[in-house]
Amino acid sequence: MTPIATIGVYGFTAETFLSKLTGEGVELLLDLRQRRGVRGPDYSWANSVRLQHALAAADIAYRHVKALAPTTELRHLQYREDDRQGVGKRNRVALAPEYTERYTREILDPFDLGTLVSPHPTALLCVERDAETCHRSLVAARLHATHGLPVTNLRPDR
């Protein structure tokens, strides 16, 4: 079985991000972001064009899978829950139950995940540091459940 990894942007530099991917043998990065930019100079390397150039130089293929990105409405639902809990996106510890339910029903259920299964070691990308605070964890869990793919969550500190 070809493994699936998940990886975020926060906590990495461009160098540590690429090092983590290459160290894990990732050959394909699937970008699950709706908007492929990250605010602030610390993460400008993760903006789509720069990221694609860096990945190409590291011999890692790139594919944007916008159909698996949460809608603006869903993102705002999660932001409201973050505000209610008094946490920011970078400090979130879990996804809101309503977000999880709606993302699963509205986006994940209708998507043919078989199109993501590759013979190449693959990573799912979004911005959150920890997979469990991001929709990529829902995609990875479904890939594991339906296709038996082992999942590894890559973090900057491991």
OpenMM code with the backbone's topology and positions (N, CA, C; nanometers):
from openmm import Vec3, app, unit

residues = "MET THR PRO ILE ALA THR ILE GLY VAL TYR GLY PHE THR ALA GLU THR PHE LEU SER LYS LEU THR GLY GLU GLY VAL GLU LEU LEU LEU ASP LEU ARG GLN ARG ARG GLY VAL ARG GLY PRO ASP TYR SER TRP ALA ASN SER VAL ARG LEU GLN HIS ALA LEU ALA ALA ALA ASP ILE ALA TYR ARG HIS VAL LYS ALA LEU ALA PRO THR THR GLU LEU ARG HIS LEU GLN TYR ARG GLU ASP ASP ARG GLN GLY VAL GLY LYS ARG ASN ARG VAL ALA LEU ALA PRO GLU TYR THR GLU ARG TYR THR ARG GLU ILE LEU ASP PRO PHE ASP LEU GLY THR LEU VAL SER PRO HIS PRO THR ALA LEU LEU CYS VAL GLU ARG ASP ALA GLU THR CYS HIS ARG SER LEU VAL ALA ALA ARG LEU HIS ALA THR HIS GLY LEU PRO VAL THR ASN LEU ARG PRO ASP ARG".split()
positions = [
    Vec3(0.0827, -0.1185, 0.0000),
    Vec3(0.0000, 0.0000, 0.0000),
    Vec3(0.0875, 0.1253, 0.0000),
    Vec3(0.0555, 0.2168, -0.0873),
    Vec3(0.1267, 0.3436, -0.0920),
    Vec3(0.0734, 0.4329, 0.0189),
    Vec3(0.1584, 0.4846, 0.1032),
    Vec3(0.1101, 0.5658, 0.2147),
    Vec3(0.0609, 0.7032, 0.1715),
    Vec3(-0.0226, 0.7590, 0.2564),
    Vec3(-0.0693, 0.8967, 0.2426),
    Vec3(-0.0160, 0.9717, 0.3643),
    Vec3(0.0437, 1.0863, 0.3399),
    Vec3(0.0860, 1.1733, 0.4492),
    Vec3(-0.0017, 1.2973, 0.4464),
    Vec3(-0.0112, 1.3647, 0.5582),
    Vec3(-0.0728, 1.4969, 0.5608),
    Vec3(0.0315, 1.5933, 0.6123),
    Vec3(0.0226, 1.7170, 0.5637),
    Vec3(0.1189, 1.8186, 0.6065),
    Vec3(0.0534, 1.9553, 0.5988),
    Vec3(0.0862, 2.0402, 0.6948),
    Vec3(0.0396, 2.1779, 0.6949),
    Vec3(0.1537, 2.2710, 0.6610),
    Vec3(0.1246, 2.3978, 0.6661),
    Vec3(0.2239, 2.5003, 0.6380),
    Vec3(0.2803, 2.5577, 0.7675),
    Vec3(0.1911, 2.5852, 0.8627),
    Vec3(0.2329, 2.6525, 0.9859),
    Vec3(0.3379, 2.5722, 1.0619),
    Vec3(0.4406, 2.6437, 1.1045),
    Vec3(0.5485, 2.5821, 1.1809),
    Vec3(0.6680, 2.5429, 1.0967),
    Vec3(0.6512, 2.5415, 0.9664),
    Vec3(0.7605, 2.5059, 0.8760),
    Vec3(0.8211, 2.6305, 0.8136),
    Vec3(0.9449, 2.6182, 0.7715),
    Vec3(1.0049, 2.7120, 0.6768),
    Vec3(1.0025, 2.6394, 0.5429),
    Vec3(1.0347, 2.7083, 0.4373),
    Vec3(1.0389, 2.6421, 0.3069),
    Vec3(1.1358, 2.5246, 0.3105),
    Vec3(1.2488, 2.5449, 0.3735),
    Vec3(1.3517, 2.4416, 0.3773),
    Vec3(1.3070, 2.3200, 0.4599),
    Vec3(1.2505, 2.3463, 0.5781),
    Vec3(1.2089, 2.2329, 0.6621),
    Vec3(1.0896, 2.1601, 0.6026),
    Vec3(1.0030, 2.2336, 0.5343),
    Vec3(0.8883, 2.1725, 0.4666),
    Vec3(0.9357, 2.0749, 0.3588),
    Vec3(1.0227, 2.1225, 0.2722),
    Vec3(1.0739, 2.0364, 0.1642),
    Vec3(1.1554, 1.9205, 0.2207),
    Vec3(1.2315, 1.9458, 0.3231),
    Vec3(1.3102, 1.8403, 0.3862),
    Vec3(1.2198, 1.7320, 0.4445),
    Vec3(1.1112, 1.7730, 0.5065),
    Vec3(1.0171, 1.6766, 0.5640),
    Vec3(0.9548, 1.5912, 0.4531),
    Vec3(0.9133, 1.6553, 0.3450),
    Vec3(0.8531, 1.5804, 0.2333),
    Vec3(0.9526, 1.4834, 0.1711),
    Vec3(1.0717, 1.5309, 0.1415),
    Vec3(1.1700, 1.4439, 0.0770),
    Vec3(1.2160, 1.3339, 0.1721),
    Vec3(1.2273, 1.3667, 0.3000),
    Vec3(1.2655, 1.2660, 0.3991),
    Vec3(1.1634, 1.1536, 0.4110),
    Vec3(1.0387, 1.1850, 0.3834),
    Vec3(0.9317, 1.0847, 0.3878),
    Vec3(0.9114, 1.0176, 0.2520),
    Vec3(0.9881, 1.0599, 0.1521),
    Vec3(0.9776, 0.9996, 0.0197),
    Vec3(0.8561, 1.0430, -0.0599),
    Vec3(0.7954, 1.1559, -0.0243),
    Vec3(0.6768, 1.2048, -0.0954),
    Vec3(0.7136, 1.2418, -0.2383),
    Vec3(0.6323, 1.1937, -0.3314),
    Vec3(0.6544, 1.2220, -0.4732),
    Vec3(0.5429, 1.3045, -0.5348),
    Vec3(0.4298, 1.3185, -0.4626),
    Vec3(0.3143, 1.3927, -0.5132),
    Vec3(0.2511, 1.4691, -0.3975),
    Vec3(0.2303, 1.5991, -0.4175),
    Vec3(0.1637, 1.6819, -0.3177),
    Vec3(0.0278, 1.7225, -0.3732),
    Vec3(-0.0771, 1.6914, -0.2973),
    Vec3(-0.2130, 1.7305, -0.3345),
    Vec3(-0.2536, 1.8481, -0.2474),
    Vec3(-0.2717, 1.9629, -0.3085),
    Vec3(-0.3049, 2.0867, -0.2389),
    Vec3(-0.4564, 2.0937, -0.2238),
    Vec3(-0.5060, 2.0864, -0.0990),
    Vec3(-0.6491, 2.0846, -0.0709),
    Vec3(-0.7030, 2.2212, -0.0291),
    Vec3(-0.6261, 2.3262, -0.0548),
    Vec3(-0.6686, 2.4605, -0.0150),
    Vec3(-0.7602, 2.5210, -0.1203),
    Vec3(-0.8563, 2.6005, -0.0736),
    Vec3(-0.9409, 2.6753, -0.1661),
    Vec3(-0.8610, 2.7910, -0.2258),
    Vec3(-0.8044, 2.8708, -0.1366),
    Vec3(-0.7194, 2.9822, -0.1781),
    Vec3(-0.5766, 2.9391, -0.1497),
    Vec3(-0.4941, 2.9411, -0.2495),
    Vec3(-0.3601, 2.8827, -0.2354),
    Vec3(-0.2558, 2.9857, -0.1972),
    Vec3(-0.2921, 3.0694, -0.1029),
    Vec3(-0.1997, 3.1683, -0.0510),
    Vec3(-0.2042, 3.1670, 0.1005),
    Vec3(-0.0973, 3.2152, 0.1605),
    Vec3(-0.0890, 3.2259, 0.3057),
    Vec3(-0.0418, 3.3664, 0.3369),
    Vec3(-0.1095, 3.4321, 0.4284),
    Vec3(-0.0726, 3.5698, 0.4633),
    Vec3(0.0550, 3.5745, 0.5454),
    Vec3(0.1287, 3.6818, 0.5251),
    Vec3(0.2471, 3.7073, 0.6059),
    Vec3(0.3753, 3.6614, 0.5401),
    Vec3(0.4837, 3.7318, 0.5684),
    Vec3(0.6121, 3.7020, 0.5050),
    Vec3(0.6708, 3.5669, 0.5470),
    Vec3(0.6366, 3.5190, 0.6665),
    Vec3(0.6929, 3.3914, 0.7122),
    Vec3(0.6471, 3.2736, 0.6269),
    Vec3(0.5322, 3.2890, 0.5624),
    Vec3(0.4770, 3.1769, 0.4869),
    Vec3(0.4562, 3.2084, 0.3386),
    Vec3(0.5191, 3.3120, 0.2896),
    Vec3(0.5051, 3.3452, 0.1477),
    Vec3(0.5564, 3.2325, 0.0582),
    Vec3(0.6463, 3.1501, 0.1096),
    Vec3(0.6970, 3.0355, 0.0332),
    Vec3(0.5860, 2.9365, -0.0005),
    Vec3(0.4761, 2.9385, 0.0755),
    Vec3(0.3671, 2.8424, 0.0539),
    Vec3(0.2618, 2.8937, -0.0425),
    Vec3(0.2797, 3.0148, -0.0947),
    Vec3(0.1874, 3.0636, -0.1959),
    Vec3(0.2087, 2.9819, -0.3231),
    Vec3(0.1023, 2.9550, -0.3916),
    Vec3(0.0978, 2.8545, -0.4972),
    Vec3(0.2161, 2.8543, -0.5941),
    Vec3(0.2444, 2.9655, -0.6551),
    Vec3(0.3494, 2.9680, -0.7581),
    Vec3(0.4854, 2.9366, -0.6969),
    Vec3(0.5174, 2.9996, -0.5848),
    Vec3(0.6463, 2.9740, -0.5190),
    Vec3(0.6561, 2.8283, -0.4737),
    Vec3(0.5476, 2.7787, -0.4168),
    Vec3(0.5471, 2.6399, -0.3704),
    Vec3(0.5672, 2.5437, -0.4869),
    Vec3(0.4981, 2.5669, -0.5962),
    Vec3(0.5121, 2.4776, -0.7120),
    Vec3(0.6540, 2.4775, -0.7676),
    Vec3(0.7180, 2.5936, -0.7696),
    Vec3(0.8569, 2.5999, -0.8168),
    Vec3(0.9491, 2.5214, -0.7235),
    Vec3(0.9299, 2.5388, -0.5930),
    Vec3(1.0141, 2.4685, -0.4955),
    Vec3(0.9914, 2.3171, -0.5039),
    Vec3(0.8676, 2.2760, -0.5190),
    Vec3(0.8383, 2.1331, -0.5307),
    Vec3(0.9002, 2.0751, -0.6576),
    Vec3(0.8889, 2.1472, -0.7677),
    Vec3(0.9473, 2.0990, -0.8943),
    Vec3(1.0982, 2.0820, -0.8798),
    Vec3(1.1621, 2.1761, -0.8109),
    Vec3(1.3074, 2.1660, -0.7907),
    Vec3(1.3427, 2.0452, -0.7047),
    Vec3(1.2499, 2.0040, -0.6182),
    Vec3(1.2720, 1.8873, -0.5316),
    Vec3(1.2180, 1.7591, -0.5957),
    Vec3(1.1724, 1.7694, -0.7204),
    Vec3(1.1188, 1.6550, -0.7956),
    Vec3(0.9936, 1.5952, -0.7294),
    Vec3(0.9070, 1.6851, -0.6797),
    Vec3(0.7794, 1.6452, -0.6220),
    Vec3(0.6691, 1.7044, -0.7094),
    Vec3(0.5821, 1.6187, -0.7595),
    Vec3(0.4717, 1.6639, -0.8435),
    Vec3(0.3676, 1.7360, -0.7579),
    Vec3(0.2900, 1.8240, -0.8222),
    Vec3(0.1917, 1.9069, -0.7529),
    Vec3(0.0582, 1.8978, -0.8253),
    Vec3(-0.0491, 1.8895, -0.7467),
    Vec3(-0.1834, 1.8940, -0.8047),
    Vec3(-0.2764, 1.9662, -0.7081),
    Vec3(-0.3499, 2.0630, -0.7600),
    Vec3(-0.4501, 2.1333, -0.6795),
    Vec3(-0.5810, 2.0566, -0.6903),
    Vec3(-0.6392, 2.0235, -0.5759),
    Vec3(-0.7660, 1.9492, -0.5725),
    Vec3(-0.8681, 2.0404, -0.5042),
    Vec3(-0.9084, 2.1422, -0.5764),
    Vec3(-0.9984, 2.2437, -0.5206),
    Vec3(-1.1327, 2.1844, -0.4801),
    Vec3(-1.1752, 2.0785, -0.5454),
    Vec3(-1.3043, 2.0172, -0.5137),
    Vec3(-1.3089, 1.9644, -0.3702),
    Vec3(-1.1939, 1.9427, -0.3067),
    Vec3(-1.1909, 1.8972, -0.1680),
    Vec3(-1.1660, 2.0111, -0.0686),
    Vec3(-1.1565, 2.1317, -0.1183),
    Vec3(-1.1382, 2.2472, -0.0293),
    Vec3(-1.2715, 2.2823, 0.0345),
    Vec3(-1.2693, 2.3219, 0.1614),
    Vec3(-1.3947, 2.3664, 0.2223),
    Vec3(-1.4422, 2.4953, 0.1565),
    Vec3(-1.5715, 2.5101, 0.1476),
    Vec3(-1.6272, 2.6338, 0.0919),
    Vec3(-1.6020, 2.7494, 0.1876),
    Vec3(-1.6180, 2.8690, 0.1379),
    Vec3(-1.6040, 2.9879, 0.2229),
    Vec3(-1.7043, 2.9806, 0.3373),
    Vec3(-1.8248, 2.9378, 0.3091),
    Vec3(-1.9267, 2.9257, 0.4141),
    Vec3(-1.8816, 2.8296, 0.5242),
    Vec3(-1.8266, 2.7155, 0.4854),
    Vec3(-1.7794, 2.6198, 0.5863),
    Vec3(-1.6618, 2.6753, 0.6656),
    Vec3(-1.5699, 2.7418, 0.5986),
    Vec3(-1.4573, 2.8014, 0.6707),
    Vec3(-1.5072, 2.9023, 0.7729),
    Vec3(-1.6067, 2.9818, 0.7356),
    Vec3(-1.6605, 3.0815, 0.8279),
    Vec3(-1.7343, 3.0159, 0.9442),
    Vec3(-1.7985, 2.9033, 0.9201),
    Vec3(-1.8609, 2.8279, 1.0287),
    Vec3(-1.7545, 2.7884, 1.1310),
    Vec3(-1.6413, 2.7379, 1.0832),
    Vec3(-1.5328, 2.6986, 1.1735),
    Vec3(-1.4744, 2.8207, 1.2449),
    Vec3(-1.4597, 2.9321, 1.1741),
    Vec3(-1.4065, 3.0533, 1.2374),
    Vec3(-1.4985, 3.1002, 1.3501),
    Vec3(-1.6308, 3.0910, 1.3291),
    Vec3(-1.7245, 3.1302, 1.4354),
    Vec3(-1.7066, 3.0411, 1.5583),
    Vec3(-1.6851, 2.9113, 1.5358),
    Vec3(-1.6618, 2.8201, 1.6482),
    Vec3(-1.5288, 2.8524, 1.7163),
    Vec3(-1.4274, 2.8848, 1.6377),
    Vec3(-1.2990, 2.9254, 1.6953),
    Vec3(-1.3182, 3.0487, 1.7840),
    Vec3(-1.3940, 3.1469, 1.7335),
    Vec3(-1.4201, 3.2683, 1.8113),
    Vec3(-1.4959, 3.2356, 1.9393),
    Vec3(-1.5951, 3.1483, 1.9299),
    Vec3(-1.6734, 3.1094, 2.0469),
    Vec3(-1.5837, 3.0465, 2.1537),
    Vec3(-1.4850, 2.9683, 2.1076),
    Vec3(-1.3928, 2.9031, 2.2008),
    Vec3(-1.2755, 2.9917, 2.2403),
    Vec3(-1.2642, 3.1077, 2.1766),
    Vec3(-1.1561, 3.1996, 2.2091),
    Vec3(-1.0202, 3.1532, 2.1591),
    Vec3(-1.0194, 3.0821, 2.0457),
    Vec3(-0.8931, 3.0363, 1.9873),
    Vec3(-0.8818, 3.0880, 1.8449),
    Vec3(-0.7605, 3.1046, 1.7993),
    Vec3(-0.7357, 3.1406, 1.6607),
    Vec3(-0.7126, 3.0150, 1.5776),
    Vec3(-0.7115, 3.0337, 1.4480),
    Vec3(-0.6920, 2.9201, 1.3581),
    Vec3(-0.5637, 2.8444, 1.3906),
    Vec3(-0.4605, 2.9160, 1.4283),
    Vec3(-0.3320, 2.8514, 1.4571),
    Vec3(-0.3290, 2.7853, 1.5950),
    Vec3(-0.4306, 2.8109, 1.6778),
    Vec3(-0.4362, 2.7525, 1.8120),
    Vec3(-0.5500, 2.6518, 1.8256),
    Vec3(-0.6216, 2.6273, 1.7207),
    Vec3(-0.7356, 2.5353, 1.7224),
    Vec3(-0.6900, 2.3965, 1.7654),
    Vec3(-0.7730, 2.3287, 1.8432),
    Vec3(-0.7389, 2.1929, 1.8860),
    Vec3(-0.8281, 2.0873, 1.8235),
    Vec3(-0.9423, 2.1282, 1.7668),
    Vec3(-1.0325, 2.0317, 1.7035),
    Vec3(-1.1251, 2.1047, 1.6070),
    Vec3(-1.1787, 2.0298, 1.5140),
    Vec3(-1.2788, 2.0841, 1.4226),
    Vec3(-1.4148, 2.0846, 1.4907),
    Vec3(-1.4966, 2.1825, 1.4554),
    Vec3(-1.6326, 2.1901, 1.5082),
    Vec3(-1.7134, 2.0715, 1.4556),
    Vec3(-1.7948, 2.0091, 1.5397),
    Vec3(-1.8768, 1.8955, 1.4933),
    Vec3(-1.9629, 1.9299, 1.3712),
    Vec3(-2.0236, 2.0487, 1.3696),
    Vec3(-2.1068, 2.0864, 1.2545),
    Vec3(-2.0218, 2.1001, 1.1287),
    Vec3(-1.9020, 2.1554, 1.1418),
    Vec3(-1.8110, 2.1668, 1.0282),
    Vec3(-1.7784, 2.0273, 0.9745),
    Vec3(-1.7418, 1.9374, 1.0642),
    Vec3(-1.7062, 1.8009, 1.0239),
    Vec3(-1.8218, 1.7329, 0.9529),
    Vec3(-1.9412, 1.7443, 1.0096),
    Vec3(-2.0591, 1.6806, 0.9503),
    Vec3(-2.0890, 1.7383, 0.8134),
    Vec3(-2.0890, 1.8693, 0.8021),
    Vec3(-2.1227, 1.9314, 0.6739),
    Vec3(-2.0128, 1.9105, 0.5701),
    Vec3(-1.8866, 1.9203, 0.6099),
    Vec3(-1.7780, 1.8955, 0.5142),
    Vec3(-1.7901, 1.7532, 0.4599),
    Vec3(-1.8141, 1.6595, 0.5487),
    Vec3(-1.8263, 1.5191, 0.5070),
    Vec3(-1.9437, 1.5016, 0.4106),
    Vec3(-2.0587, 1.5552, 0.4456),
    Vec3(-2.1795, 1.5367, 0.3649),
    Vec3(-2.1730, 1.6135, 0.2331),
    Vec3(-2.1284, 1.7379, 0.2392),
    Vec3(-2.1354, 1.8256, 0.1226),
    Vec3(-2.0173, 1.8115, 0.0267),
    Vec3(-1.9007, 1.7772, 0.0785),
    Vec3(-1.7804, 1.7774, -0.0051),
    Vec3(-1.7180, 1.6385, -0.0170),
    Vec3(-1.6951, 1.5742, 0.0957),
    Vec3(-1.6222, 1.4471, 0.0942),
    Vec3(-1.7061, 1.3325, 0.0376),
    Vec3(-1.8297, 1.3185, 0.0809),
    Vec3(-1.9130, 1.2071, 0.0342),
    Vec3(-1.9289, 1.2027, -0.1177),
    Vec3(-1.9550, 1.3164, -0.1839),
    Vec3(-1.9733, 1.3095, -0.3298),
    Vec3(-1.8434, 1.2935, -0.4098),
    Vec3(-1.7284, 1.3131, -0.3474),
    Vec3(-1.6011, 1.3109, -0.4192),
    Vec3(-1.5515, 1.1676, -0.4377),
    Vec3(-1.5027, 1.1367, -0.5554),
    Vec3(-1.4454, 1.0045, -0.5838),
    Vec3(-1.2996, 1.0032, -0.5392),
    Vec3(-1.2775, 0.9528, -0.4191),
    Vec3(-1.1414, 0.9510, -0.3646),
    Vec3(-1.0483, 0.8580, -0.4409),
    Vec3(-1.1030, 0.7672, -0.5178),
    Vec3(-1.0196, 0.6799, -0.5999),
    Vec3(-0.9308, 0.7590, -0.6943),
    Vec3(-0.9728, 0.8806, -0.7294),
    Vec3(-0.8916, 0.9644, -0.8188),
    Vec3(-0.7658, 1.0168, -0.7502),
    Vec3(-0.7602, 1.0049, -0.6168),
    Vec3(-0.6424, 1.0507, -0.5434),
    Vec3(-0.5420, 0.9393, -0.5172),
    Vec3(-0.5871, 0.8167, -0.5289),
    Vec3(-0.4994, 0.7034, -0.5005),
    Vec3(-0.3942, 0.6951, -0.6102),
    Vec3(-0.2698, 0.6916, -0.5691),
    Vec3(-0.1580, 0.6959, -0.6623),
    Vec3(-0.0558, 0.5893, -0.6241),
    Vec3(0.0188, 0.5406, -0.7212),
    Vec3(0.1269, 0.4487, -0.6868),
    Vec3(0.2459, 0.5221, -0.6231),
    Vec3(0.2396, 0.6548, -0.6213),
    Vec3(0.3480, 0.7363, -0.5660),
    Vec3(0.3135, 0.7810, -0.4243),
    Vec3(0.4105, 0.7809, -0.3348),
    Vec3(0.3858, 0.8344, -0.2009),
    Vec3(0.3341, 0.9781, -0.2116),
    Vec3(0.2219, 1.0030, -0.1454),
    Vec3(0.1461, 1.1263, -0.1625),
    Vec3(0.1272, 1.1973, -0.0296),
    Vec3(0.1226, 1.3305, -0.0356),
    Vec3(0.0917, 1.4113, 0.0830),
    Vec3(-0.0258, 1.5026, 0.0514),
    Vec3(-0.1148, 1.5166, 0.1499),
    Vec3(-0.2270, 1.6095, 0.1424),
    Vec3(-0.1861, 1.7373, 0.2145),
    Vec3(-0.2022, 1.8512, 0.1492),
    Vec3(-0.1577, 1.9790, 0.2042),
    Vec3(-0.2734, 2.0722, 0.2349),
    Vec3(-0.2657, 2.1365, 0.3497),
    Vec3(-0.3447, 2.2544, 0.3830),
    Vec3(-0.2559, 2.3400, 0.4730),
    Vec3(-0.3128, 2.4361, 0.5445),
    Vec3(-0.2252, 2.5263, 0.6190),
    Vec3(-0.2062, 2.4914, 0.7661),
    Vec3(-0.3085, 2.4366, 0.8296),
    Vec3(-0.3002, 2.4127, 0.9735),
    Vec3(-0.1852, 2.3191, 1.0064),
    Vec3(-0.1199, 2.3444, 1.1179),
    Vec3(-0.0048, 2.2649, 1.1605),
    Vec3(-0.0459, 2.1211, 1.1899),
    Vec3(-0.1533, 2.1052, 1.2657),
    Vec3(-0.1964, 1.9727, 1.3105),
    Vec3(-0.3123, 1.9226, 1.2265),
    Vec3(-0.2990, 1.8026, 1.1754),
    Vec3(-0.3998, 1.7469, 1.0858),
    Vec3(-0.5384, 1.7423, 1.1487),
    Vec3(-0.5455, 1.7114, 1.2768),
    Vec3(-0.6768, 1.6972, 1.3405),
    Vec3(-0.7535, 1.8288, 1.3491),
    Vec3(-0.6889, 1.9404, 1.3207),
    Vec3(-0.7554, 2.0700, 1.3215),
    Vec3(-0.7871, 2.1178, 1.1806),
    Vec3(-0.7830, 2.0263, 1.0853),
    Vec3(-0.7943, 2.0609, 0.9436),
    Vec3(-0.8756, 1.9556, 0.8687),
    Vec3(-0.9414, 1.9991, 0.7614),
    Vec3(-1.0201, 1.9070, 0.6796),
    Vec3(-0.9354, 1.7971, 0.6160),
    Vec3(-0.8056, 1.8184, 0.6031),
    Vec3(-0.7228, 1.7131, 0.5423),
    Vec3(-0.7258, 1.5855, 0.6252),
    Vec3(-0.7498, 1.5979, 0.7570),
    Vec3(-0.7606, 1.4779, 0.8408),
    Vec3(-0.8838, 1.3964, 0.8028),
    Vec3(-0.9907, 1.4636, 0.7625),
    Vec3(-1.1129, 1.3936, 0.7215),
    Vec3(-1.0901, 1.3195, 0.5898),
    Vec3(-1.0187, 1.3835, 0.4988),
    Vec3(-0.9853, 1.3199, 0.3703),
    Vec3(-0.8940, 1.1997, 0.3945),
    Vec3(-0.7924, 1.2180, 0.4765),
    Vec3(-0.6972, 1.1095, 0.5049),
    Vec3(-0.7674, 0.9922, 0.5730),
    Vec3(-0.8548, 1.0210, 0.6680),
    Vec3(-0.9271, 0.9136, 0.7374),
    Vec3(-1.0150, 0.8364, 0.6404),
    Vec3(-1.0778, 0.9053, 0.5478),
    Vec3(-1.1618, 0.8373, 0.4488),
    Vec3(-1.0772, 0.7543, 0.3540),
    Vec3(-0.9615, 0.8053, 0.3131),
    Vec3(-0.8716, 0.7271, 0.2269),
    Vec3(-0.8257, 0.6009, 0.2990),
    Vec3(-0.7990, 0.6139, 0.4267),
    Vec3(-0.7597, 0.4970, 0.5062),
    Vec3(-0.8744, 0.3968, 0.5145),
    Vec3(-0.9947, 0.4454, 0.5431),
    Vec3(-1.1101, 0.3573, 0.5610),
    Vec3(-1.1538, 0.2899, 0.4308),
    Vec3(-1.1506, 0.3630, 0.3210),
    Vec3(-1.2034, 0.3079, 0.1954),
    Vec3(-1.0992, 0.2404, 0.1078),
    Vec3(-0.9741, 0.2783, 0.1233),
    Vec3(-0.8690, 0.2226, 0.0372),
    Vec3(-0.7574, 0.1552, 0.1155),
    Vec3(-0.7686, 0.1563, 0.2475),
    Vec3(-0.6692, 0.0893, 0.3312),
    Vec3(-0.5319, 0.1537, 0.3317),
    Vec3(-0.5247, 0.2810, 0.2916),
    Vec3(-0.3949, 0.3467, 0.2837),
    Vec3(-0.3471, 0.3884, 0.4221),
    Vec3(-0.2244, 0.3533, 0.4569),
    Vec3(-0.1699, 0.3998, 0.5848),
    Vec3(-0.1500, 0.5512, 0.5811),
    Vec3(-0.1774, 0.6162, 0.6931),
    Vec3(-0.1700, 0.7620, 0.7014),
    Vec3(-0.0657, 0.8033, 0.8046),
    Vec3(0.0154, 0.9011, 0.7671),
    Vec3(0.1120, 0.9631, 0.8567),
    Vec3(0.0866, 1.1121, 0.8570),
    Vec3(0.0789, 1.1724, 0.9741),
    Vec3(0.0619, 1.3167, 0.9854),
    Vec3(0.1978, 1.3797, 1.0135),
    Vec3(0.2473, 1.4542, 0.9170),
    Vec3(0.3791, 1.5175, 0.9285),
    Vec3(0.3665, 1.6520, 0.9989),
    Vec3(0.4528, 1.6730, 1.0971),
    Vec3(0.4539, 1.7977, 1.1733),
    Vec3(0.5964, 1.8525, 1.1741),
    Vec3(0.6104, 1.9810, 1.1962),
    Vec3(0.7447, 2.0404, 1.1938),
    Vec3(0.8343, 1.9903, 1.3071),
    Vec3(0.7755, 1.9440, 1.4157),
    Vec3(0.8559, 1.9044, 1.5311),
    Vec3(0.8782, 1.7539, 1.5411),
    Vec3(0.8456, 1.6794, 1.4369),
    Vec3(0.8645, 1.5336, 1.4420),
    Vec3(0.9339, 1.4839, 1.3193),
] * unit.nanometer
topology = app.Topology()
chain = topology.addChain("A")
for resn in residues:
    res = topology.addResidue(resn, chain)
    for name in ("N", "CA", "C"):
        topology.addAtom(name, app.Element.getBySymbol(name[0]), res)
